[in-house]
Amino acid sequence: MGILILLAFILAKIYMFWSMRKHFSWSNWFMPYYAAGWFFILLLIGMTTLDLELSKWLYNLIIVLSVTFIISDIFLVLWILPNDGVALYRNWKNGAKVKTNEERRFFIKNLGVVMAGLPFFSFLHGFFLGRYNYKVKKIILESPHLPDAFEGFKLVQFSDFHAGSFDRVDRVKKGLDKIKALDPDLLVFTGDMVNHSYRELDQYHDMLKDLSATYGKYSILGNHDYYGENGQKDVDALIQRQREMGFLPLLNEHTYIVKGKDRICLAGVENWGKGPFPKRGRLGDAVNGVDNRDFKILLSHDPSHWEMEVRQHPLRFDLTMSGHTHGMQVGINLPFLKWSPIKYVYKYWLGHYKEGDENLYVNRGFGWLFFAGRLGMWPEITQIELRKKLEE
């Protein structure tokens, strides 16, 4: 399979060089620079296979450059190929070369070059500026079941920290400082604190410990939190680290947040994963003994849990808070248009969803994974203000 992919890549390169030299007069001076760029990328990729002490920043840049070059090439080939295919079909059908609208073909091909450049420069923007462009999303959630004492209660969520991906400690601190500035009543973290090892938290231990909330800070585990090389031993070490940083992990259990004479139930499950991800969440255990009259907040890393189990549970969950999807780190997030390729994998993938009296909020994540960039799907800190809604 690897040989076939390499062969397809080489053939696509040969076709692209041939097509551009045939149709673009400027390709004679551009191609040497383009070829040099690809040689440089292949050289950098080769460096990652050697036993070299590459900085995390350089490693992330190599990945981004490799992905952007490949995507731009694929886009350009798919743009030019149909145009050449139509011309070839017409020539074959007529048995001789037919006259074509060269001005139109020239415009289409040049437009293809411009369009292929968009993902390249956009992804570079996502690397240099987007991945640390922390945004605070504030929403108001109304519920008739909210106890009176919790009117205006500020719940702050962050998710998918992925400590092993960061390469700028100072930028991470600025993001965490934004959480502190919100002065939350309750702070929750909804999974994926690390990529593979609890040791990734060493540089961020004190920063995370410094976060505070009036009624405490709580956490759950995400799918990546189970991927340590030592199995459950690493999971236990990560749980202990979270406790040392002041978080109370909710592992298929619940607690109560008490304010005055009122209370709300805060429950958390271990990862309940869709597809190949770990499925350790036990919702029944997490809410065992909970009164359905209580206002209930559930922390569950994977939003597919809400669709597949939470919504079918006999108890009402007023608010479920998830992460996991990252909004795929690339997409469109406008008030009138939300789109990302991840929507074809997860039905609930971004923001606020409501079904009856039950709500789901999907945070797009604080960090990133694999691709060190964010475009359109900026890293998010969520503030949810709870309000009492009078029943109609």
Disulfide bonds with the S-S distance in Angstrom:
none
